Amino acid sequence: MDLLTVFLLIAFAAAGVAAGYAMAKAIISKKQAVEKADAEKIRADAEAEARRILKEAQVQAKEEALKLKREAEDEVSERKGELRSQEKRLLQREQQIDKKKELVDLKEIELLEKEKNLKSTEDGLHKRQQEIERLVTEQRNMLEKISGMSSNEAREHLLKSFEAEIRQEAGKMLRKLETETKELADKKAREIIALAIARYAGEYVADRTVSVVPLPNEEMKGRIIGREGRNIRAIEAATGIDIIIDDTPEAVLLSGFNPVRREVARVALERLVLDGRIHPARIEEVVKKVEKEINTTIREAGEQATFDVGVYGIHPELVKLLGKLKFRTSYAQNVLQHSIEVAFLCGIMAAELGINVKKAKRAGLLHDIGKAVDHEVEGSHAIIGADLAKKYGESRDVVHAIAAHHEDVKPETILAVLVQAADALSGARPGARREMLESYVKRLEDLERIATSFTGVEKSFAIQAGREIRIVVNSEKLTDAEAAMLCRDITKKIESELTYPGQIKVTVIRETRAVNYAK
């Protein structure tokens, strides 16, 4: 290639570059102009949008301001109304206070006037009292001169005369009231008790708890003891009863507080002696079998008692406890038979008085239910029985009658008094109970000692097995009225110093005897 061609190529290339540059510059300028126009348009749109938002914000702010202004005006108006009503009430109260103040002022003036009047009256009374005291003193001195006694001596003389007259009148009145009351009460009581006893004359058999087991021979004692005492230890462990083997011929003694366990031990030992096979395994087998039989007997005895009395719906646990009383005695009286007897007596007396016979029989039958467990639970059998009756759903009247039949709780119902009376009748019936000779003699001696401790008593005699005491008084020392008062005082002292079942009749005898001898 020649130089010219090269030069031309370079020239064309330079021209192309210059043209390209010029074209690129033109494009850039045009693009910048377009972008500038877009920017101006965006700025103008933004300014217009800002003015629109500002205008809307101003409008909204004005609306909020108007709304707040209206709310503030409403609140101010409401507060003004409340203030006006409070102001009105305060004004009314102020007027009332003013009226009351006027009344108080008037009353104060009246009180001042009354105080002045009272003071003047008091002064007048004081002067009059002084005058009366002077006159009384003059009269007293005059009376002392006339009577020859001082005022203290005269007072003592009058008090003594008044006391004698009052005691005389009190004795007469007491005697009259006691006579009238006894006539009515004794008549009604005799009717009720006589009818009750006449209608219930069931044969009474006291099943005493057996504590002695007879043996066929003396050799049986050795078999009961066993090798190294293993048999007797097994019996005691199985029954909870002490076996006493002593010099008593052909007999073994059983000792224990629980009558049911003692009965189990008695029956089990009799069967072992009869069977002849006495060893620890056989002992446990027989004792378990006897326990089941005794439990069945207990349940049947309780059910039979409720059937005989005609009381139903008693809780099974109470029926079971009732059956346990078959093996319990009190003063040699079988407690189950005693409870049945009390139930019948309560029912008969309740019928006469017109109260619920079923409830009375129920309370009488259950009154000694606490004795079934009193060797296991501390406390009086009456309170224990009441707790058991309450636990097993008995009525409030029956629970109260059980608790009150020995005065552990004060009797508050007729039913409670009936149970007390029937219990005393059943226990006091001749032959029902057996007392120790020493306690029997001591009670008679105590009765006679209490009677002879009073002034005017010459002799006293305790009769009717301690159910009655007759007192002979000196007719010269005591009047009839004083004898009535003496009877009452002796009765109160017996009640406070002695404890006894039932009641004790106190009879005071005052008589005048004229004695002469024909020769």
C-alpha positions in Angstrom: 0.0 0.0 0.0 1.3 3.4 -0.9 1.6 6.3 1.4 -1.3 8.2 0.0 -3.6 5.4 0.7 -2.4 5.2 4.2 -2.8 8.9 4.6 -6.3 8.7 3.2 -7.2 5.9 5.6 -5.9 7.9 8.5 -7.8 10.9 7.3 -11.0 8.9 7.0 -10.5 7.4 10.3 -9.9 10.8 12.0 -13.0 12.1 10.3 -15.1 9.1 11.5 -13.8 9.6 15.0 -14.6 13.3 14.9 -18.1 12.6 13.5 -18.7 9.9 16.1 -17.6 12.2 18.8 -19.8 15.0 17.6 -22.7 12.6 17.3 -22.1 11.2 20.8 -22.0 14.7 22.2 -25.2 15.6 20.5 -26.9 12.5 21.9 -25.6 13.2 25.4 -26.8 16.8 25.2 -30.2 15.7 24.0 -30.4 13.1 26.8 -29.3 15.7 29.4 -32.0 18.1 28.1 -34.6 15.3 28.4 -33.5 14.4 31.9 -33.5 18.0 32.9 -37.0 18.3 31.6 -38.1 15.2 33.5 -36.4 16.5 36.7 -38.3 19.8 36.3 -41.5 18.0 35.8 -40.9 15.7 38.9 -40.0 18.7 41.0 -43.1 20.5 39.8 -45.2 17.4 40.6 -43.6 17.1 44.0 -44.2 20.8 44.8 -47.8 20.4 43.7 -48.2 17.2 45.9 -46.6 18.9 48.8 -49.0 21.9 48.4 -51.9 19.5 48.2 -50.8 17.6 51.4 -50.1 20.8 53.2 -53.6 22.1 52.3 -55.2 18.8 53.5 -53.2 18.9 56.7 -54.3 22.4 57.3 -57.9 21.5 56.7 -57.7 18.4 59.0 -56.0 20.5 61.7 -58.7 23.1 61.6 -61.3 20.3 61.9 -59.5 18.8 64.9 -59.2 22.2 66.4 -63.0 22.8 66.0 -63.8 19.3 67.4 -61.5 19.9 70.5 -63.0 23.3 70.9 -66.6 21.9 70.9 -65.6 19.1 73.4 -64.0 21.6 75.7 -67.0 23.9 75.5 -69.3 20.9 76.3 -67.2 19.8 79.2 -67.1 23.4 80.5 -70.8 23.6 80.2 -71.3 20.3 82.0 -68.9 21.4 84.8 -70.8 24.6 85.1 -74.0 22.7 85.5 -72.5 20.5 88.2 -71.1 23.5 90.0 -74.5 25.1 89.9 -76.2 22.0 91.3 -73.6 21.7 94.0 -73.9 25.4 94.8 -77.7 24.9 95.1 -77.3 21.9 97.4 -74.8 23.7 99.6 -77.2 26.6 99.8 -80.0 24.3 100.9 -77.7 22.6 103.5 -76.6 26.0 104.8 -80.2 27.0 105.2 -80.9 23.7 107.1 -77.9 24.3 109.3 -79.1 27.8 110.1 -82.5 26.4 111.0 -80.9 23.7 113.3 -78.7 26.3 114.8 -81.8 28.4 115.7 -83.4 25.3 117.2 -80.3 24.5 119.2 -80.1 28.0 120.5 -83.7 27.8 121.6 -83.1 24.5 123.3 -80.0 25.8 125.0 -82.1 28.7 126.4 -84.7 26.2 127.6 -82.1 24.0 129.2 -80.6 27.0 131.0 -84.0 27.9 132.3 -84.6 24.3 133.4 -81.2 24.1 135.0 -82.1 27.2 137.0 -85.4 25.7 138.0 -83.8 22.4 138.9 -81.2 24.1 141.0 -83.8 26.0 142.9 -85.8 22.7 143.3 -82.7 20.9 144.5 -82.0 23.6 147.0 -85.6 23.3 148.3 -85.3 19.5 148.5 -82.0 19.6 150.3 -83.6 21.9 152.9 -86.6 19.7 153.2 -84.3 16.6 153.5 -82.4 18.3 156.3 -85.7 19.1 158.0 -86.9 15.5 157.6 -83.6 14.1 159.0 -84.0 16.4 162.0 -87.5 15.2 162.6 -86.5 11.6 162.2 -83.7 12.0 164.7 -86.1 13.6 167.2 -88.6 10.8 166.7 -85.9 8.2 167.0 -84.6 9.7 170.2 -88.2 10.0 171.6 -88.8 6.3 170.7 -85.6 5.2 172.3 -86.6 7.0 175.5 -90.1 5.5 175.5 -89.0 1.9 174.6 -85.8 1.8 176.5 -83.9 0.3 173.5 -81.5 1.7 171.0 -82.2 1.8 167.3 -79.9 -1.2 166.6 -81.5 -3.3 169.3 -85.0 -2.4 168.0 -83.9 -3.3 164.4 -82.6 -6.7 165.5 -85.8 -7.4 167.5 -87.9 -6.5 164.5 -85.8 -8.5 162.1 -86.0 -11.6 164.3 -89.8 -11.3 164.6 -90.1 -10.8 160.9 -87.8 -13.7 160.2 -89.8 -16.0 162.4 -93.1 -14.9 160.8 -91.7 -15.2 157.3 -90.3 -18.7 158.0 -93.7 -19.7 159.5 -95.5 -18.4 156.4 -93.0 -19.9 154.0 -93.3 -23.3 155.7 -97.1 -23.1 155.5 -97.0 -22.0 151.8 -94.4 -24.6 150.9 -96.4 -27.4 152.6 -99.6 -26.3 150.8 -97.8 -26.1 147.4 -96.1 -29.5 148.0 -99.3 -31.1 149.0 -101.2 -29.8 146.0 -98.4 -30.6 143.6 -97.8 -34.1 145.0 -101.5 -34.9 144.8 -101.6 -34.0 141.1 -98.2 -35.3 140.1 -98.4 -38.6 142.1 -101.8 -39.4 140.7 -100.7 -38.9 137.1 -97.3 -40.6 137.7 -99.0 -43.6 139.3 -101.4 -43.9 136.4 -98.6 -43.8 133.8 -96.2 -46.0 135.6 -98.8 -48.5 136.7 -100.1 -48.8 133.2 -96.6 -49.1 131.7 -95.6 -51.9 134.1 -98.9 -53.7 133.8 -98.7 -53.7 130.0 -95.0 -54.8 130.0 -94.6 -57.8 132.4 -92.2 -59.8 130.2 -90.1 -62.4 131.9 -86.6 -61.0 132.7 -83.6 -63.3 132.5 -80.2 -61.8 133.1 -77.6 -63.6 130.9 -74.5 -63.1 133.0 -71.2 -63.3 131.3 -69.5 -66.6 131.9 -65.9 -66.4 133.0 -65.4 -70.0 134.1 -64.9 -73.0 131.8 -65.4 -76.4 133.4 -63.0 -79.2 132.6 -63.6 -82.9 132.6 -60.5 -83.6 134.7 -57.3 -82.1 136.1 -55.2 -83.5 133.3 -56.9 -81.2 130.8 -55.1 -78.2 132.5 -51.8 -79.6 131.4 -53.0 -80.1 127.8 -54.3 -76.5 127.8 -51.0 -75.2 129.0 -49.1 -77.3 126.4 -45.4 -77.9 126.1 -43.5 -74.9 127.5 -46.8 -73.0 127.6 -47.2 -72.7 123.8 -50.9 -73.7 123.8 -52.0 -71.2 126.5 -50.0 -68.5 124.8 -51.7 -69.3 121.4 -55.1 -69.1 123.0 -54.4 -65.7 124.7 -52.9 -64.3 121.5 -55.8 -65.5 119.3 -58.6 -64.3 121.7 -57.0 -61.4 123.6 -58.2 -62.9 126.9 -56.0 -63.9 129.8 -56.3 -67.6 130.8 -55.9 -68.2 134.5 -55.1 -71.7 135.6 -54.9 -72.0 139.4 -55.9 -74.5 142.1 -59.7 -74.3 141.3 -60.7 -77.9 140.7 -61.7 -78.9 137.2 -62.1 -75.3 136.0 -60.2 -72.6 134.1 -60.8 -68.8 134.6 -61.1 -66.3 131.8 -60.2 -62.7 132.5 -60.8 -59.7 130.1 -62.6 -56.4 129.8 -64.2 -57.1 126.4 -67.3 -59.3 126.9 -67.4 -60.4 123.3 -63.8 -61.6 123.2 -64.4 -63.3 126.6 -67.4 -65.2 125.0 -65.3 -66.1 122.0 -62.6 -67.5 124.3 -65.2 -69.4 126.4 -66.8 -71.1 123.4 -63.5 -71.8 121.7 -62.0 -73.3 124.8 -65.0 -75.5 125.4 -64.8 -76.9 121.9 -61.1 -77.5 122.2 -61.6 -79.4 125.4 -64.5 -81.4 123.9 -62.5 -82.1 120.8 -59.3 -83.0 122.6 -57.0 -81.8 119.8 -55.2 -78.8 121.4 -52.3 -77.3 119.5 -51.6 -73.8 118.1 -52.8 -74.5 114.6 -56.1 -76.0 115.8 -56.5 -73.2 118.3 -56.3 -70.5 115.6 -58.8 -72.5 113.4 -61.4 -72.9 116.2 -61.1 -69.3 117.3 -61.7 -67.9 113.8 -64.7 -70.2 113.4 -66.1 -69.2 116.7 -65.6 -65.5 115.9 -67.7 -65.8 112.8 -70.4 -67.6 114.7 -70.4 -64.9 117.5 -70.6 -62.1 114.9 -73.6 -63.8 113.4 -75.1 -64.2 116.8 -74.5 -60.5 117.6 -76.2 -59.4 114.4 -79.1 -61.7 114.9 -79.5 -60.6 118.5 -79.6 -56.9 117.4 -82.1 -57.7 114.7 -84.2 -59.7 117.1 -84.2 -56.8 119.6 -85.3 -54.3 116.9 -88.0 -56.7 115.8 -89.3 -57.3 119.3 -89.5 -53.6 120.1 -91.0 -52.8 116.6 -88.3 -50.3 115.6 -87.1 -50.4 112.0 -84.6 -48.5 109.8 -81.7 -48.5 112.3 -78.3 -48.4 110.7 -76.7 -51.9 110.4 -73.7 -50.8 112.5 -76.0 -49.7 115.3 -77.8 -53.0 115.1 -74.5 -54.8 115.4 -73.5 -52.7 118.4 -77.0 -53.4 119.9 -76.3 -57.1 119.5 -73.0 -56.8 121.4 -75.0 -55.6 124.5 -76.2 -59.2 124.8 -72.8 -60.0 126.3 -72.6 -57.0 128.5 -74.0 -56.7 132.1 -74.4 -53.7 134.4 -74.8 -54.5 138.1 -75.6 -58.1 137.0 -78.4 -56.8 134.7 -78.1 -57.8 131.0 -77.8 -54.5 129.1 -79.7 -55.8 126.0 -82.7 -57.0 128.0 -82.5 -53.7 130.0 -82.6 -51.7 126.7 -85.6 -53.6 125.4 -87.4 -53.1 128.7 -86.6 -49.4 128.7 -87.9 -49.2 125.1 -91.2 -50.7 126.0 -91.6 -48.5 129.1 -90.8 -45.4 127.0 -93.3 -46.4 124.4 -96.1 -46.9 126.9 -95.5 -43.6 128.7 -95.2 -41.8 125.4 -98.5 -43.1 124.3 -100.1 -41.8 127.6 -98.6 -38.4 127.0 -99.5 -38.2 123.4 -96.0 -38.0 121.8 -94.4 -40.1 119.1 -94.3 -43.7 120.4 -91.9 -45.0 117.7 -89.4 -42.3 118.4 -89.7 -43.0 122.2 -89.1 -46.7 121.7 -86.1 -45.9 119.4 -84.5 -43.7 122.0 -85.1 -46.2 124.8 -83.7 -49.1 122.8 -80.5 -47.1 121.8 -80.0 -45.2 125.1 -77.2 -47.6 126.3 -75.6 -48.2 122.9 -72.4 -46.6 124.1 -71.8 -49.5 126.6 -71.0 -51.7 123.6 -67.7 -49.7 123.0 -67.1 -47.9 126.3 -64.2 -50.2 127.1 -62.6 -49.1 123.9 -63.5 -45.4 123.8 -62.9 -42.9 126.6 -65.8 -41.0 128.1 -69.3 -41.5 129.5 -71.3 -44.2 127.8 -74.2 -41.7 127.3 -72.0 -39.2 125.3 -70.3 -42.1 123.4 -73.8 -43.5 122.5 -75.0 -40.0 121.4 -72.0 -39.6 119.1 -72.6 -43.0 117.6 -76.3 -42.3 117.1 -75.4 -39.0 115.4 -72.8 -40.6 113.2 -75.2 -43.2 111.9 -78.0 -40.8 111.1 -80.4 -40.8 114.1 -82.6 -37.8 114.6 -81.6 -34.9 116.8 -84.2 -35.7 119.5 -83.0 -39.3 119.8 -79.4 -38.2 120.0 -80.2 -35.7 122.8 -82.3 -38.2 124.8 -79.3 -40.7 124.7 -76.9 -38.0 125.8 -79.1 -36.7 128.6 -80.3 -40.0 130.2 -77.6 -39.7 132.9 -77.6 -35.9 133.2 -74.3 -35.6 131.2 -76.3 -33.1 129.2 -79.3 -31.2 130.6 -82.6 -32.7 129.3 -84.4 -30.3 127.1 -87.2 -32.4 125.7 -90.0 -34.6 127.0 -88.4 -37.6 125.2 -85.2 -37.1 127.2 -87.1 -37.1 130.5 -89.1 -40.2 129.5 -85.8 -42.1 128.8 -84.5 -41.0 132.1 -87.6 -42.2 133.9 -87.8 -45.5 132.0 -84.0 -46.2 132.7 -84.5 -45.5 136.4 -87.6 -47.8 136.5 -85.8 -50.7 134.8 -82.8 -50.4 137.0 -84.7 -49.9 140.2 -87.1 -52.8 139.7 -86.5 -55.4 142.5 -84.2 -58.1 141.3 -83.0 -56.2 138.3 -79.6 -55.4 139.7 -77.3 -56.7 142.4 -75.3 -54.4 144.6 -72.3 -55.1 146.7 -73.2 -55.5 150.4 -70.6 -53.0 151.5 -72.0 -50.2 149.2 -75.6 -51.1 150.1 -74.9 -50.8 153.9 -72.8 -47.6 153.3 -75.7 -45.9 151.4 -78.1 -46.7 154.3 -75.6 -45.3 156.8 -75.1 -42.2 154.7 -78.8 -41.6 154.5 -79.3 -41.9 158.3 -76.2 -39.7 158.9 -77.5 -36.9 156.7 -80.9 -37.0 158.4 -79.6 -36.9 162.0 -77.3 -34.0 161.2 -80.2 -31.6 161.4 -81.4 -30.0 164.6 -84.6 -31.3 166.0 -84.3 -34.9 164.5 -84.6 -37.6 167.1 -84.5 -40.8 165.0 -84.1 -41.8 161.3 -84.7 -45.1 159.6 -83.6 -46.0 156.0 -86.1 -48.5 154.6 -87.2 -50.0 151.3 -83.6 -50.9 150.4 -82.5 -47.3 150.7 -85.4 -46.0 148.5 -87.1 -44.3 151.4 -86.0 -42.7 154.7 -88.3 -41.9 157.6 -87.4 -39.2 160.1 -88.9 -38.7 163.5 -88.6 -35.1 164.9 -89.2 -33.6 168.3 -92.6 -32.0 168.3 -91.6 -29.5 171.0 -88.7 -28.1 169.0 -90.3 -28.0 165.5 -93.7 -26.8 164.3 -95.5 -28.4 161.4 -94.3 -25.6 159.1 -90.7 -26.1 160.2 -91.0 -29.8 159.7 -92.0 -29.2 156.1 -89.0 -26.9 155.6 -86.8 -29.6 157.3 -88.0 -32.2 154.8 -87.1 -30.0 151.9 -83.6 -29.2 153.4 -82.8 -32.9 154.0 -83.9 -33.7 150.4 -81.6 -31.1 149.0 -78.7 -32.3 151.0 -79.2 -35.9 149.9 -79.3 -34.8 146.3 -76.0 -32.9 146.7 -74.1 -35.5 148.6 -75.2 -38.9 147.4 -75.4 -40.6 144.0 -78.1 -43.2 143.5 -80.3 -44.6 140.7 -84.0 -43.6 140.7 -85.3 -41.5 143.6 -85.4 -41.6 147.4 -88.6 -40.7 149.3 -88.0 -38.5 152.4 -90.8 -38.6 155.1 -90.6 -36.4 158.2 -92.9 -37.5 161.0 -94.0 -35.0 163.7 -96.5 -36.2 166.3 -97.6 -35.4 169.9 -98.0 -38.3 172.2 -99.8 -38.3 175.6 -98.6 -41.3 177.7 -100.0 -42.3 181.1 -100.0 -45.5 183.1 -103.0 -47.1 184.9 -102.0 -48.6 188.1 
